Amino acid sequence: MVTSRRLLARWLAIAGVSAISFSAIFVRLAAASPSTAAVFRTGYALPVLLLIWWRWRQRDHRGWRVRLLPALAGISLGVDFYFWHRSIDLIGAGLATVLGNTQVLFVGFVAWIIHGERPIRSVFWAVPVVFGGVVLVSGLGAADAYGTDPLLGTLFGILTGLTYTVFLLAFRHAGSESTPAVGPLLDATAGAFVVSLLIGLAVDPGLSLVPTWPQHGWLIALALGSQVLGWLFLAAALPRLPALETSVLLLMQPVLTVVWALLIFAEALSVTQWIGVVLVLGGIGALSLAGSLVEARGER
């Protein structure tokens, strides 16, 4: 029988995943340069996160050295945002989000190299499936492939997965069960804001720090809906759910984004790209479920 707490956690997780699934949609609706979107998605989120943290500050006992870790993790997040927003521009919201989720594979291998956490056997057969899908997502140079530059967009999508992997591995050590989730998220968002601004000043000639309408309406929606509510809902819900259920819920994000992109922007992918999407999501989904089952057995 499902307890009321688990039921609440499930609905919070669904709300969080749904909010985050609109991230790429809001980026595309804003039609801002990659760095402009990154700067303001974090910049608009910071004061809101600060207010929430201030409410719970007495429960955040971390020293400045401990708080430095999520801030440094935010450096990778800022780079990740730039790569991801570039990918969205080149290959669309749906495909960019699907490719960004390849971090599931990278996390396993990096954790193996750095922490000695040997990946489960499923990783070794999932890798060729997922990266075969990535090749197909690029469109193979076909004229009917979706995107202004599918090959370059795919490259930025892979870089998104790699930089997000670095962020996750650093961020996982940023808090504890007694630390309010908003604390590490605030620190990481601050780090991402600084890095996004520096990247924009260095390499993005399209960076604009002057708010315009309706562009910044979409960026505010991105900041509050995805960067704040989506992350906080997931941070509160996922630790209270079984690993298997968590894996299924997280896989909803790229699937929903593909659906929204098709409905809102008519991102009509080629047959080759659709097959690639199925292979990437199928490989990631099977790997996540297998890992969850192993974890569940270990907990018994």
C-alpha positions in Angstrom: 0.0 0.0 0.0 1.4 3.4 -1.0 1.8 5.7 2.0 0.6 9.3 1.9 4.3 10.5 2.1 5.3 8.4 -0.9 2.3 9.5 -2.8 3.1 13.2 -2.1 6.8 12.5 -3.1 5.6 10.9 -6.3 3.5 13.9 -7.3 6.3 16.3 -6.4 8.6 14.3 -8.6 6.2 14.4 -11.5 5.7 18.1 -11.0 9.5 18.6 -10.9 10.1 16.5 -14.0 7.3 18.3 -15.9 8.7 21.7 -15.0 12.2 20.7 -16.1 10.9 19.2 -19.3 10.0 22.8 -20.4 13.6 24.1 -20.0 14.6 23.7 -23.6 11.2 24.9 -24.7 11.5 28.2 -22.8 15.1 28.6 -24.1 13.8 28.3 -27.7 10.8 30.6 -27.1 13.1 33.3 -25.6 15.2 33.2 -28.8 18.1 34.6 -26.8 21.8 33.8 -27.4 23.2 30.8 -25.5 25.0 32.9 -22.9 22.1 35.4 -22.5 19.7 32.6 -21.7 22.3 31.0 -19.2 23.0 34.3 -17.5 19.4 35.2 -16.9 18.1 31.7 -16.1 20.5 31.7 -13.2 20.4 35.5 -12.4 16.6 35.5 -12.1 16.7 32.3 -10.0 19.3 33.6 -7.5 17.2 36.1 -5.4 14.3 33.6 -5.2 16.6 30.8 -4.0 18.2 33.2 -1.6 14.9 34.1 0.0 14.0 30.4 0.3 17.4 29.6 1.8 17.1 32.6 4.2 13.9 30.9 5.6 15.8 27.7 6.3 19.3 29.2 7.0 19.4 28.0 10.6 19.4 24.4 9.4 22.3 25.0 7.1 25.3 24.4 9.2 27.9 24.1 6.4 31.0 26.2 6.6 32.3 28.3 3.7 34.7 25.6 2.6 31.9 23.1 2.3 29.8 25.6 0.5 32.6 26.1 -2.0 32.1 22.6 -3.4 28.7 23.2 -4.9 29.8 26.7 -6.1 32.7 25.0 -8.0 30.2 22.4 -9.3 28.3 25.4 -10.6 31.2 26.2 -12.9 30.5 22.9 -14.8 26.8 23.8 -14.8 27.5 27.1 -16.4 29.5 25.5 -19.1 26.9 22.9 -19.5 24.2 25.6 -20.0 26.2 27.2 -22.8 26.8 23.9 -24.6 23.1 22.9 -24.2 21.7 26.2 -25.4 24.0 26.1 -28.4 22.7 22.6 -29.1 19.1 23.8 -28.9 19.8 26.5 -31.5 21.4 24.0 -33.9 19.3 20.9 -33.5 16.1 21.8 -31.7 14.8 21.5 -28.1 13.8 17.8 -28.3 17.0 16.4 -29.7 19.3 18.6 -27.6 17.5 17.4 -24.4 17.7 13.7 -25.5 21.5 14.1 -26.1 22.0 15.9 -22.8 20.7 12.8 -21.0 23.7 10.7 -22.2 25.2 11.8 -18.9 23.7 8.6 -17.5 26.5 6.7 -19.3 29.3 9.2 -18.6 28.5 9.3 -14.9 29.0 5.6 -14.6 32.4 5.6 -16.4 33.8 8.7 -14.7 32.7 7.3 -11.3 34.5 4.1 -12.2 37.8 5.9 -13.1 37.7 8.4 -10.2 36.0 6.5 -7.3 36.5 2.9 -8.4 32.7 2.4 -8.6 32.7 -0.4 -11.2 29.7 0.0 -13.5 27.1 -2.7 -13.8 27.5 -5.1 -16.8 24.5 -3.5 -18.6 26.7 -0.4 -19.2 28.9 -2.2 -21.6 26.1 -3.3 -24.0 24.2 0.0 -23.5 27.1 2.1 -24.7 27.1 1.0 -28.4 23.3 1.2 -28.4 23.2 4.7 -27.1 26.1 6.0 -29.2 24.7 4.3 -32.3 21.6 6.3 -31.6 23.6 9.5 -31.2 25.1 8.9 -34.7 21.6 8.5 -36.1 20.4 11.6 -34.3 23.0 13.6 -36.2 21.0 12.8 -39.3 24.0 11.3 -41.1 24.2 14.4 -43.4 20.8 13.7 -44.9 18.8 16.6 -46.4 15.7 15.7 -44.4 17.5 15.8 -41.0 16.0 18.3 -38.6 18.1 21.3 -37.5 20.2 24.1 -38.9 23.4 22.1 -38.3 22.5 18.6 -37.0 26.1 17.4 -36.8 27.4 20.4 -34.8 24.3 20.3 -32.7 24.9 16.7 -31.9 28.5 17.5 -30.9 27.3 20.2 -28.5 24.7 17.8 -27.2 27.5 15.3 -26.3 29.5 18.1 -24.6 26.4 18.9 -22.6 26.2 15.3 -21.3 29.9 15.4 -20.4 29.8 18.7 -18.5 26.6 17.8 -16.8 28.4 14.6 -15.6 31.1 16.7 -14.0 28.5 18.8 -12.3 26.6 15.8 -11.0 29.6 14.1 -9.6 30.7 17.2 -7.8 27.3 18.2 -6.7 26.5 14.8 -5.2 28.9 15.5 -2.3 27.7 19.1 -1.8 25.0 18.4 0.8 23.8 16.0 3.4 20.4 14.7 4.7 20.4 17.5 7.3 21.2 20.3 4.9 18.2 21.9 3.2 18.3 21.2 -0.5 18.0 24.9 -1.4 21.5 25.6 0.1 23.7 23.6 -2.3 21.3 24.6 -5.2 21.8 28.3 -4.3 25.6 27.9 -4.3 25.7 26.0 -7.5 23.4 28.5 -9.2 25.6 31.4 -8.1 28.7 29.6 -9.6 26.8 28.9 -12.8 25.8 32.6 -13.0 29.3 33.9 -12.7 30.7 31.4 -15.3 27.8 32.0 -17.7 28.6 35.7 -17.6 32.3 35.2 -18.2 31.7 32.8 -21.1 29.3 35.3 -22.6 31.7 38.2 -22.4 34.5 36.0 -23.8 32.9 34.1 -26.7 29.3 35.1 -27.3 28.9 38.2 -29.3 25.1 37.9 -29.0 25.2 38.4 -25.2 22.7 41.0 -24.2 22.3 42.2 -20.6 19.4 44.5 -21.4 16.0 42.9 -20.6 13.4 43.0 -23.5 9.8 41.7 -23.7 8.6 39.1 -24.2 12.0 37.4 -24.3 12.6 37.9 -20.6 9.2 36.7 -19.8 10.2 33.3 -21.1 13.6 33.6 -19.3 11.8 34.3 -16.0 9.6 31.3 -16.6 12.7 29.2 -17.3 14.4 30.5 -14.1 11.4 30.1 -11.7 9.8 27.0 -13.3 12.9 24.9 -14.1 15.8 26.3 -12.1 13.9 26.9 -8.9 10.7 24.9 -8.6 11.7 21.9 -10.8 15.0 21.3 -9.0 13.6 21.9 -5.5 10.6 19.5 -6.1 13.0 16.8 -7.4 15.5 17.4 -4.5 12.7 17.0 -2.0 11.0 14.0 -3.7 13.5 11.7 -5.2 15.3 10.6 -2.0 11.9 9.4 -0.7 11.1 7.2 -3.7 12.4 3.8 -4.7 15.3 3.8 -7.1 13.3 2.0 -9.8 10.5 4.6 -9.7 13.1 7.4 -9.7 14.7 6.1 -12.9 11.3 5.9 -14.7 10.3 9.4 -13.6 13.6 11.0 -14.7 13.3 9.4 -18.1 10.0 11.3 -18.5 11.9 14.5 -18.9 13.5 14.0 -22.4 10.4 12.2 -23.6 8.1 15.1 -22.6 10.5 17.6 -24.1 10.4 15.8 -27.4 6.6 15.8 -27.3 6.4 19.6 -26.4 8.9 20.4 -29.2 6.8 18.5 -31.7 3.6 20.2 -30.6 4.9 23.7 -30.1 7.6 24.0 -32.8 6.7 21.2 -35.2 10.2 19.8 -34.8 9.6 17.1 -37.3 12.5 14.7 -37.1 13.7 12.5 -40.0 13.0 8.8 -39.8 16.8 8.3 -39.1 16.7 10.8 -36.2 13.5 9.2 -34.7 15.3 5.8 -34.7 18.3 7.5 -33.0 16.0 9.0 -30.3 14.5 5.6 -29.7 17.9 4.0 -29.4 19.3 6.7 -27.1 16.3 6.8 -24.8 15.9 3.0 -24.9 19.5 2.4 -24.0 19.5 5.0 -21.2 16.2 3.7 -19.9 17.3 0.1 -19.8 20.5 1.0 -18.1 18.7 3.1 -15.5 16.2 0.4 -14.8 18.9 -2.3 -14.5 20.9 -0.1 -12.2 17.9 0.5 -10.0 17.1 -3.2 -9.8 20.7 -3.9 -8.7 20.5 -1.1 -6.1 17.2 -2.4 -4.8 18.7 -5.9 -4.4 21.6 -4.4 -2.5 19.3 -2.6 -0.1 17.6 -5.8 1.0 
